Amino acid sequence: MHNTNMHEVARRAGVSLGTVSNVLNHPELVSDETRLRVKRTIDEMGFVRNGSARHLRVGSTQSIGLVVLDVTNPFFTEMARGAEDAASKRGYIVILCNSDNSSRKEMNYLRVLEEQCVAGILIVPVNDKTNYAQALRRRATSIVLLDRVSRDANKCSVSVDDIYGGELAGRHLLDLGHRRIAYIHGPLTSAQYADRLYGVHRAVSEAGFDPDRTIVPLAAETDNAFAGAARVESFLALEDSPTAIFCGNDYLAMGVMNELARRQISVPQDVALLGYDDVEISSMLAVPLTTIRQPKYDLGFAATDLLLDEIVNKASHTHRQIVFRPELIVRQSTGVR
C-alpha cells in the first residue's frame, strides 16, 4: 500500500516542500488561505506524517509530559484539561503520569519521559527534593513546576498563594464564632498543606487568639476521601471538641462529610466543614461544601503556555513565577445560607 509523502502533498497543493513543513510545524508562519489549501490536500490524500522521522531529525517529539500526584483527584483532572487545551492549540499532545505521591514513581516517570524525548515536562512535585528534575534541566529539558513556587529564578512555575487561602479559611470560621478548629490535611511534606496551615495560624494570631489552643492539626496518611473519613474517629476523640473542620482539600472534606453522616453527626448543625480546591462536585453534595477555590484549569493552561514558550523560544524566553490568588466560596456546610 502506497504511503503519501510530503513531496506529493506539496505538488498537489502547488506549494513548496518548506510550506508543507511550516503548515505542519509552524502554522502561524503561513497565510490562512495557503494553510487551509495545504490542510485540505493533506486530508484528501490521507497523508500522515512520520513522527519517528521528525523525532530523529529534531531530537524531540510534539509531546509534553504532565506528572501529577493523584489522577483520581478532580483537582488534577481539571488542571490536566487546562494543560491539554493549551498544548492542543500549539499542536502538542500531553502524556499524563500519576506519581501517586511516591518519589520513586515520580523519578521513574521523569526518566521514562526523558527516554521518550518529550519536548518538556510539567510537574506537580511530591516534595522539594526532586533531584532528577534538576538533572533534566541540566540536560536542557524544559520543566515548569505546577502548584508549587519555584525557588530557582531560572525555572518557571505556576502556583496558588496557599498561605492566603489558609487565611481566608481561618478568617471565615473565626467570623462565624468558631474558636476551636480541626485541620485535617495530607502529608506536611507537601508545601501546599504546610502553607495552608501557616495561613490559618496567621488568621488566628491576627484575630488575637492563641493558634496552639485554637487549631488542632490532624494528619491523614494521604489526601483522598478514604483518608478523610479515617480521621473522623480521631476528631471525635478530642477533648474540648472543635466546632469546625477545615480540610486541606475537597477530597478529604468529602470523606469527612460522608463519615460524619454515617455517624449521624450533622453538617453544619453539629460541626461546620470547609474544604479547599472547589472541585466541581463540591457544590452538588448533600450539603454543598464551603471551600477555597483554586483556578485549576487556569493553572494547567498557564503552565503549559510557559513551557511551550520556553520550548519554542529558548533564546528569548523569560522565566516567570506566576502566583494566582484563591477565593472563598461560601455554601451551606459552614452554616451560611
N, C-alpha and C positions, 0 to 999 in steps of 0.2 A: 504494500500500500504506500503510495507516494505521500511524503510529508512536505507540505508547502513551506518554503523558506522565505526569508526577508527580501531576498533579491526579487523573487516572483511577486511579492506584495508591492514592492516599490515600482516594478514595471507596470503592473495592473493599475495602480493608483496614479501613475505618472509623476512620481516624485523620486528624489534621490534616496539611496540607502540610509544616509545620515538622517533624513527627515523621518523615516520609519522608526529609526532608533530613538530619535527625540520624542516621537509620539508615545513610544513605549516607556521611556525612562525619564524624560523631562518634558511632559506635555505643555507646561507653561511657556516653553520656547517656541511653540508652533501656533500659527493663527488658527482661529476657531474653524474656518472653512476647510483648511487643509487637514486639521486634526480629525474632523468628522469624516472627511473623504477617506482618509487612511484607515480609520476605525471601521468604516463600513466595508472597505475592501478586506480587512482582516476577518471580519465576521463572515463575509461571503465566501472567502477561500478556506475558512476553517483553520487559519494559522494559529499555532500555539508556540510561543517562544520557548527555547531550551533554557530553562532556569539553571541547569547544571553548567552549561557552557558559559552563561553570564557570570556565574559564581566563580568559575575558574579564571575568567578574564579580569574581573574587578576585585576579587578576593572577599566578597561578602554577598549576602543574599538580600532580597527585598523583604526581609522579615526582621522583627524585633522580638525580644523576649520580655515577658512580664512575670515576675516572681512575686507571689502574694503569700500571706500567712495561712489563709484558710478559704478555699474556694466555696465552701458551703455557707459562709457568712455573706448575707446580701450586701453588706457594705462593699466587699471586694468585687461582687458581681457587677454592681453599678459603676464602680471605678474602672473595671475592665471594659465595660461598654463604652465609657468615655475614651479610653485608650484606643479601642478598636475603631471608633468613628474617626478619630484624628488620624490614625495610621492609614485607614482606607482612603481618605481624601488625598493622600500623597502616594498611593499605590503600594503600600506596605501591608503585610499581614502580621498578626500578633500571635505568638506562641505562648500560651498560658501555662504556668507551672505553679504547683501548690507545695510550699515548703513545709506545711503542717507545723509551723512554729519550731521546726527542727533545724539546727545549724548544719547538721550533717547532710540532710536532704537539700538544704539551700546550696551548700557548696557543690553537691553533685549536679544540681540543675545548672548552676553557673558554668560548671565545666562542660556539660553537655551542650549548652547554648553556644559556648565558645567553639566547640568542635564542629557545630553546625554552621559556623560562620555567620551568625546573626549580625545585622548591621549595628545593633546597640541593645542595651538592656535597661528596663525599668525594674526597680526592685523595692519592695517593702521589706527591709531587713529584719531578721529575727532579733538582732541586737546590734550594738555599735561596734562589734568586733568582727565584722565581715571581711577577713583578711584577703579572701580570694577575690573579692570585688576590687580591692586595692591593686592586686596583681593584674587584674584585667585592664584597669586603667593604665597601668604602666606599659601594657602591651597594646595600647591605643584603641581599646574597645570603649566606646562611649557608654556611660552609665548615668542614669538620673535616679536619685533617691525619691521615693514616693512615701508620703505620710511620715516623713522624717526630715528634720532640718539638717542640711549638710554643714559640718564644721569646717569643711575644706572649701576655700574660695574658688578653687579650680574644679568644682563639681557642682552641677545643677541639682536642685531639689525643689519639690513641691509638697507643702505640708499645711497643717492647720494649727492655729495657736491653741493648743490644748490646755495651757495654763489658764488662758482667758475662758475657755469652755468650762473648766472646773470652777472658776469664779462664778460664772453665770449660774451653774447648778447650785453652788453653795448659797449664793445670794437669794435665789428663788425659794429655796427651802427655809432659809432663815426668815425671809419676809413673811412666810406662811406660819411662822411661830415655832418651827422645829428647832430644838436645842440639843438634840442628840441624833446624829445621822450616821448610819452604817454605809460604808463604801465597799461594795463588792466588786472586785477587779481581777483582771488576769495578772500574769506574772509581772512584777515591777521591773524586771529586766527589760521590759518593753517601755521605751521612753514615753509612749502615749499615756499609759496608765499612771506612771510616776508623775507626769506633768499635770494630769487631771487631779490627782490627789493634792499636789502642791497648790493648784488653783483653789481647791476647796479650803485648804489651810489658810490661804491668803484672805479669802472672803470671810472666814470665821474670825480671823485675827482683826481684820479691819472693822468688823462689827462689834469688837470689844469682848469677844468670848475666847475661852481657852481651847485651842484646837485639840489638845490631848484629851480633854473632857468631852468635847463635842463630837469629834469624829472617831468612828470605830472601824478601822480597816479590816476587811475580811478577804483574804487572798484565796482565789479559786485556782485549781490545778491548771486549768486552761480557760479559754474565754468563750465557750459556747453555751447553749441553753441548758444542757445537762449539768455543766459545772455550776451555773447559777442556781439551779434547783437544789443541787447538793449542798450549797452554803446556807440554805434557809434554816436547816436544823441548828447550825452554829449561831445564826442570828437570833433564833427563838430562845437559845440557852443563855443569852447575855443577861447579866444583871442590869438594872436600870435600862430597860429595853429602849432602843432607838424608836422614834416615831416616824422615821423616814429612811428610805434606802435609795442611795444613788449608785447605779450600776455603771461600770466602765464602758459598756456598750449595750446596745438594744438587745442583742442576742442573749446576754446574761440576764437582762431585765425580763425577757420573755420567760425564761426558765424560772426565775424567781416568782413572777406573777402566777404561773401555772401551779407551782408548788404551794404557794400561799392559798390559792383557790382550793386545791386538793385538801388542805388542812382547814378549810372553811374560815380563812382569815381574809377579810375584805380589803380591797384596794379601791379607793383611798380612805375608807371609813376607819379601818384599824391601823393601817400604815400607808404612808404616801410612797410612791415609787417613781423614780426618774431614771431615764436611760441616756444613751449617748450614741449618736450617728443619724437618727431619723431615717432608718430603712423603711421602705415602702409599707411593709406590713404593720409597722408600729401604730399607724393611725387606724388600723382595722381590727385591732384586738378587742376582746370583750369589754375591756376598759381601755380606751385609747390612751396611748403612752405619752406622757410629757417627756421631752427629750431635748438633747442638744444637737442641732442639725449641722452636719458637715456637708460641704459641697462635693459629694462623692464623684459624680460624673465629671465635674469641672477639674477635680484633682487628676483624674486619668487623662483627660483631654489636654490640659495644660502641660503635664509632664511629658506626654508624647510629642507635643509641639516643640518643647525644648530639646528633646532627644533628637528629633528629626532635623532640627535646625543645626545641631552640632554635627550630625552625620553628613549633611549636605554642604554645610558652610564651615568646615572645620577651621579654616584660617581666620575667618572674620567673626566666628561665634563668640558671644559674650556669656559667660556663666552667670546664672541668676538663681537666687533662692526666693521662690515665691511662697508667701505665707497667707493663707486665707483665714478669715475670721469666722468662727461658728456663731450660731444664733440660737436662742432659747425658743422652743416650740411648746407652748403650754396646751395641755389637753387634760382629760379628766383624772388621770392617775395620781395627780398631786392635789386633787380636790378643788381645782379651779374650773369653773364652767363658763 
